[in-house]
Amino acid sequence: MMKFYRTQDEQGLFRETNKLEKGCWINLVNPTVQEINTLCNSIGVLEEFLRYPLDQEEKARIDIEDDQTLIIIDMPIVERNSDSITGFTTMPLGMIVVRDDYFITVCTQETPIIKEFSDCKVKGFYTFKKTRFILQLLYKISTYYLTYLKYINRETEKAERRIEKTMKNQELLKLLELENSLVYFTTSLKSNEIVMEKLMRTKCIKMYEEDEDILEDAIIENRQAIEMGTIYRDILSGTMEAYASIISNNLNLVMKFLASATIVMTIPTIIGGLWGMNTAGLPFATHPYGFWIVTGIALIISFVAYLILKKKDMF
């Protein structure tokens, strides 16, 4: 999908257009080969710049070729199953400045971050102010990371409360998915930080004083997200290890109880088997109360065994 947007004036009149104009924003979402070729032929953008962000494994970085600049950043994505959220991951977003005439965003799927800009819900957003557009995207991405991290923390607390009542695999798998999401987030946030620091340090895109303030805010938000993600990941890892130990300990207790119960219940079986053999000379074989005497002896021995095992904390 390829769409064109343009801010008409300084008052911020924003609209979608059906033709390429200087100062417009070109939004590519999972573009076809024909759309890529059309864009390359019409404005001369490098084809590889359009294809790099479509690779899910592409790392955050900055690439400059002649009069074109490519900035790839990782943004958070919600993974859904029907109407419920199953987890989070990240996806590359490519931002391309072509000769200070066109600004292009490239990604593999529609996201609420880009939608906020296409719906003109971001204050101070102009398509012809390309540097500010880049920095606003960086800031917005960082804030989304923070929002999703808070959601992950809330879901973790809910899952922990449910696990306290019942040790179901479903809740443990939920914690595992959240832990994987935190790993994706912290890895991507650190890559994004490198890109932002490079933008601040090298001035590879022209920035004014107000732009630098936006970039500093984005860096601060990104660092805060890194700290939150690291803390939540460490807590969740410790929680998973604790629950693994609890489950293992509970299994040991069950096995210990079953082994002790087996020992106590085996004693009457052994004694009954011995007295049940058809051999002469067994004690109480001819006694009128022989059965009750043997049964009483078996019960007494079993009770003594129970007391011994109870003293050793086997019951």
C-alpha positions as CSV (number, residue, x, y, z in Angstrom):
1,M,0.0,0.0,0.0
2,M,1.3,3.5,-0.9
3,K,-0.3,6.7,0.2
4,F,0.7,10.4,-0.1
5,Y,0.1,13.1,2.5
6,R,0.9,16.7,2.5
7,T,0.7,19.7,4.8
8,Q,-0.6,22.6,2.8
9,D,0.6,25.6,4.9
10,E,2.1,26.7,8.2
11,Q,-1.4,26.6,9.7
12,G,-1.2,22.8,9.5
13,L,-3.8,22.1,6.8
14,F,-3.2,18.4,6.3
15,R,-4.7,16.1,3.6
16,E,-4.2,12.9,1.7
17,T,-3.2,13.5,-2.0
18,N,-3.2,11.3,-5.0
19,K,0.0,12.6,-6.6
20,L,3.6,13.2,-5.7
21,E,4.5,16.7,-4.6
22,K,7.6,18.2,-3.1
23,G,7.3,18.4,0.6
24,C,4.9,15.4,0.8
25,W,5.1,12.4,3.0
26,I,5.0,9.0,1.2
27,N,3.8,6.2,3.5
28,L,4.6,2.6,2.3
29,V,3.0,-0.3,4.1
30,N,4.2,-3.7,2.8
31,P,4.6,-2.3,-0.7
32,T,4.4,-4.4,-3.8
33,V,7.2,-4.7,-6.3
34,Q,5.3,-2.4,-8.7
35,E,4.9,0.3,-6.0
36,I,8.6,0.1,-5.2
37,N,9.6,0.4,-8.9
38,T,7.2,3.2,-9.5
39,L,8.6,5.2,-6.6
40,C,12.2,4.5,-7.7
41,N,11.5,5.7,-11.2
42,S,9.5,8.8,-10.2
43,I,11.7,10.4,-7.5
44,G,14.9,8.4,-7.8
45,V,15.0,6.9,-4.4
46,L,17.4,4.0,-4.0
47,E,15.6,0.6,-4.2
48,E,17.7,-1.0,-1.5
49,F,16.6,1.8,0.9
50,L,13.0,0.8,0.3
51,R,13.7,-2.9,0.8
52,Y,16.0,-2.8,3.9
53,P,13.1,-2.0,6.3
54,L,11.0,-4.8,4.9
55,D,13.4,-7.3,6.4
56,Q,12.2,-8.3,9.9
57,E,15.7,-9.0,11.0
58,E,17.1,-5.6,9.9
59,K,18.9,-3.8,12.8
60,A,18.4,-0.1,13.7
61,R,21.0,2.0,11.9
62,I,21.7,5.1,9.8
63,D,22.8,4.9,6.2
64,I,23.7,7.9,4.0
65,E,24.1,7.7,0.2
66,D,24.7,10.9,-1.7
67,D,21.6,13.1,-1.2
68,Q,19.5,10.4,0.5
69,T,19.4,9.4,4.2
70,L,18.0,6.2,5.6
71,I,17.2,5.8,9.3
72,I,15.9,2.4,10.5
73,I,14.4,2.2,13.9
74,D,12.7,-0.6,15.8
75,M,9.1,0.1,16.9
76,P,6.9,-2.0,19.2
77,I,4.1,-4.2,17.8
78,V,1.2,-5.8,19.5
79,E,0.6,-9.5,18.7
80,R,-3.1,-10.4,18.8
81,N,-5.1,-13.5,18.7
82,S,-8.8,-12.7,17.9
83,D,-9.5,-9.9,20.3
84,S,-6.9,-10.6,22.9
85,I,-3.3,-9.6,23.2
86,T,-0.9,-12.5,23.1
87,G,2.4,-10.7,23.3
88,F,4.6,-8.0,21.9
89,T,7.4,-7.9,19.4
90,T,9.3,-5.2,17.4
91,M,9.4,-4.3,13.7
92,P,11.8,-2.1,11.7
93,L,10.5,1.2,10.5
94,G,12.4,2.9,7.7
95,M,12.5,6.7,7.4
96,I,14.0,8.0,4.2
97,V,14.8,11.7,3.3
98,V,15.2,12.2,-0.5
99,R,17.0,15.4,-1.5
100,D,15.1,17.4,1.1
101,D,12.1,17.0,-1.2
102,Y,10.4,13.9,-0.1
103,F,10.0,12.0,3.2
104,I,9.2,8.3,3.0
105,T,8.2,5.8,5.8
106,V,8.5,2.1,5.1
107,C,7.2,-0.8,7.2
108,T,5.6,-4.2,6.7
109,Q,2.3,-3.5,8.5
110,E,0.1,-0.7,9.6
111,T,0.8,0.5,13.2
112,P,-1.0,2.9,15.6
113,I,2.2,5.0,15.6
114,I,2.0,5.8,11.9
115,K,-1.7,6.1,12.1
116,E,-1.5,8.9,14.6
117,F,0.5,10.9,12.1
118,S,-1.7,10.0,9.1
119,D,-4.8,11.0,11.1
120,C,-2.9,14.3,12.0
121,K,-3.3,13.7,15.8
122,V,0.3,14.8,16.6
123,K,0.7,18.4,17.6
124,G,3.1,20.5,15.5
125,F,3.4,17.9,12.7
126,Y,4.2,19.1,9.2
127,T,5.2,16.9,6.3
128,F,7.6,19.5,4.9
129,K,9.5,19.7,8.2
130,K,11.3,16.4,7.7
131,T,13.8,16.6,10.5
132,R,11.1,17.4,13.0
133,F,9.0,14.6,11.5
134,I,11.8,12.1,12.1
135,L,12.3,13.3,15.7
136,Q,8.6,13.2,16.4
137,L,8.5,9.7,15.2
138,L,11.4,8.7,17.5
139,Y,9.7,10.4,20.4
140,K,6.4,8.7,19.7
141,I,8.0,5.3,19.4
142,S,9.7,5.7,22.7
143,T,6.4,6.7,24.4
144,Y,4.7,3.6,22.9
145,Y,7.5,1.4,24.4
146,L,6.7,2.9,27.8
147,T,3.0,2.4,27.4
148,Y,3.4,-1.3,26.4
149,L,6.0,-1.9,29.2
150,K,3.4,-0.7,31.8
151,Y,0.9,-3.0,30.2
152,I,3.3,-5.9,30.4
153,N,4.0,-5.2,34.1
154,R,0.2,-5.1,34.9
155,E,-0.3,-8.4,33.0
156,T,2.6,-9.9,34.9
157,E,1.1,-9.0,38.3
158,K,-2.3,-10.4,37.2
159,A,-0.7,-13.7,36.1
160,E,1.2,-13.9,39.4
161,R,-1.9,-13.5,41.4
162,R,-3.6,-16.3,39.4
163,I,-0.7,-18.6,39.8
164,E,-0.8,-18.2,43.6
165,K,-4.3,-19.8,43.4
166,T,-3.6,-22.5,40.8
167,M,-0.4,-23.7,39.1
168,K,-1.8,-24.0,35.6
169,N,0.4,-24.3,32.5
170,Q,-1.6,-21.5,30.8
171,E,-0.5,-18.9,33.4
172,L,3.2,-20.0,33.2
173,L,3.1,-19.9,29.4
174,K,1.6,-16.3,29.7
175,L,4.6,-15.3,31.9
176,L,7.0,-16.9,29.4
177,E,5.4,-14.9,26.5
178,L,5.7,-11.7,28.5
179,E,9.3,-12.4,29.3
180,N,10.0,-13.0,25.6
181,S,8.4,-9.6,24.8
182,L,10.6,-7.9,27.3
183,V,13.7,-9.4,25.7
184,Y,12.6,-8.1,22.3
185,F,11.9,-4.7,23.8
186,T,15.2,-4.2,25.7
187,T,17.2,-5.4,22.7
188,S,15.4,-3.0,20.3
189,L,15.5,-0.1,22.7
190,K,19.3,-0.4,23.1
191,S,19.7,-0.4,19.3
192,N,17.4,2.7,19.0
193,E,19.5,4.4,21.6
194,I,22.6,4.0,19.5
195,V,20.8,5.6,16.5
196,M,19.5,8.5,18.6
197,E,22.9,9.1,20.1
198,K,24.4,9.1,16.6
199,L,21.9,11.6,15.4
200,M,22.7,13.9,18.3
201,R,26.5,13.5,18.0
202,T,27.1,13.6,14.3
203,K,24.3,15.9,13.2
204,C,23.7,13.8,10.1
205,I,20.4,15.5,9.6
206,K,20.0,19.3,9.8
207,M,18.5,20.2,13.2
208,Y,17.4,23.5,14.8
209,E,17.4,24.2,18.5
210,E,13.8,23.1,18.9
211,D,14.6,19.9,17.0
212,E,17.4,19.1,19.4
213,D,15.0,19.5,22.4
214,I,12.7,16.9,20.8
215,L,15.6,14.5,20.2
216,E,16.8,15.0,23.8
217,D,13.3,14.2,25.0
218,A,13.2,11.1,22.8
219,I,16.5,9.9,24.2
220,I,15.3,10.5,27.8
221,E,12.1,8.5,27.1
222,N,14.1,5.7,25.4
223,R,16.5,5.5,28.3
224,Q,13.6,5.3,30.8
225,A,12.1,2.5,28.7
226,I,15.4,0.7,28.7
227,E,15.6,0.9,32.5
228,M,12.0,-0.2,33.0
229,G,12.3,-3.0,30.5
230,T,15.5,-4.3,32.2
231,I,13.9,-4.1,35.7
232,Y,10.7,-5.8,34.6
233,R,12.7,-8.5,32.8
234,D,14.9,-9.2,35.8
235,I,11.9,-9.4,38.1
236,L,10.0,-11.7,35.7
237,S,13.1,-13.9,35.3
238,G,13.4,-14.2,39.0
239,T,9.7,-14.9,39.3
240,M,9.9,-17.7,36.7
241,E,12.8,-19.3,38.5
242,A,11.0,-19.0,41.8
243,Y,7.9,-20.7,40.4
244,A,10.0,-23.4,38.8
245,S,11.6,-24.1,42.2
246,I,8.2,-24.1,43.9
247,I,6.8,-26.6,41.3
248,S,9.9,-28.8,41.7
249,N,9.6,-28.7,45.5
250,N,5.9,-29.5,45.4
251,L,6.6,-32.5,43.2
252,N,9.3,-33.7,45.7
253,L,6.8,-33.4,48.5
254,V,4.3,-35.5,46.7
255,M,6.8,-38.2,45.8
256,K,8.1,-38.2,49.4
257,F,4.5,-38.7,50.7
258,L,3.8,-41.5,48.2
259,A,7.0,-43.3,49.1
260,S,6.2,-43.1,52.8
261,A,2.6,-44.2,52.3
262,T,3.9,-47.1,50.2
263,I,6.2,-48.3,52.9
264,V,3.5,-48.2,55.6
265,M,1.0,-50.0,53.4
266,T,3.5,-52.6,52.3
267,I,4.1,-53.9,55.9
268,P,0.6,-55.5,56.3
269,T,0.9,-56.9,52.8
270,I,4.2,-58.6,53.6
271,I,3.0,-60.0,56.9
272,G,-0.3,-61.2,55.4
273,G,1.7,-62.9,52.6
274,L,3.9,-64.8,55.0
275,W,1.0,-66.0,57.1
276,G,-0.9,-66.9,54.0
277,M,1.6,-69.5,52.9
278,N,0.5,-73.2,53.2
279,T,3.3,-74.2,55.5
280,A,3.2,-75.8,59.0
281,G,4.7,-74.3,62.1
282,L,3.7,-70.7,61.7
283,P,3.0,-68.9,65.0
284,F,-0.7,-68.7,65.9
285,A,-1.6,-71.0,63.0
286,T,-3.9,-73.1,65.3
287,H,-4.8,-70.3,67.7
288,P,-8.6,-69.5,67.7
289,Y,-7.8,-65.8,67.5
290,G,-4.7,-66.2,65.2
291,F,-6.1,-64.0,62.5
292,W,-6.8,-61.1,64.8
293,I,-3.4,-61.4,66.5
294,V,-1.5,-61.4,63.2
295,T,-3.6,-58.4,62.0
296,G,-3.0,-56.5,65.2
297,I,0.8,-57.2,64.9
298,A,0.8,-55.9,61.3
299,L,-1.1,-52.7,62.3
300,I,1.2,-52.1,65.3
301,I,4.3,-52.4,63.1
302,S,2.7,-50.2,60.4
303,F,1.9,-47.6,63.1
304,V,5.4,-47.7,64.4
305,A,6.8,-47.2,60.9
306,Y,4.4,-44.3,60.4
307,L,5.7,-42.6,63.6
308,I,9.3,-43.1,62.5
309,L,8.6,-41.6,59.1
310,K,6.6,-38.8,60.6
311,K,9.5,-37.9,62.9
312,K,11.7,-37.8,59.9
313,D,9.2,-35.4,58.2
314,M,8.3,-37.9,55.6
315,F,4.6,-37.4,56.1
